[in-house]
Amino acid sequence: MDINSLDINDLVKFINLELNKNKNLSLNKLADKCGIKRSTLKSRLHRENYMYNAADRSYKKTIKKQLNDKKTKTSEPKNTKVNIIPKEKNISSNSTLDISPFTAEDLKELLKMKKDLKNIIENYNISINDNKSNNLEIDISKFSKEVSSRLVKVYSNVNSQWIEFCKKHNQYKMQDLYSLALIEFIEKYN
């Protein structure tokens, strides 16, 4: 079969059929089998907005619409159902999203806010990563000048982890590390 002579719809049907027939077959192997470069095949699919869905091992058409502020066409979407290609395992591959309550103006407004929304998400991800980072900083101003003693019983596995942690951060006093840990626990759960 000459794969180059197929129109895009027939090509996608052929690829999906072959991938479903043979679970060990990849697009690379299929391209080799048909005597075409993998990059040529993939670029042809991507040019027509077909993306690979790993959940059901098939190529699906995706919606890619770019709206410019100055050259925006005002038209209501013809189909108010959008197929969702899952990126997470807990979303089924045949999920649809009903966008009928949204007007074209709502979608344009969201597109205008796209850059700001990306920045918010990036800042959020950075703050999460900062919280997970190994950079430990102690704000001594949270502590009073007075130090009190208290005997605390701790499980041996927790105590050994704590001692290793304190050795790793030996630039701080153990009382400062204890105090910081307790303050953060109190602020989180109080």
Secondary structure, DSSP 8 states (H G I E B T S, - for coil): --GGGS-HHHHHHHHHHHHHH-TT--HHHHHHHHT--HHHHHHHHHHTTEEEETTTTEEEE-------SSS------S--EEE---SSTTS-TT-EEE-TTS-HHHHHHHHHTHHHHHHHHHHHHHHHHHHHSS-----GGGS-S----------HHHHHHHHHHHHHTTTS-HHHHHHHHHHHHHHHH-
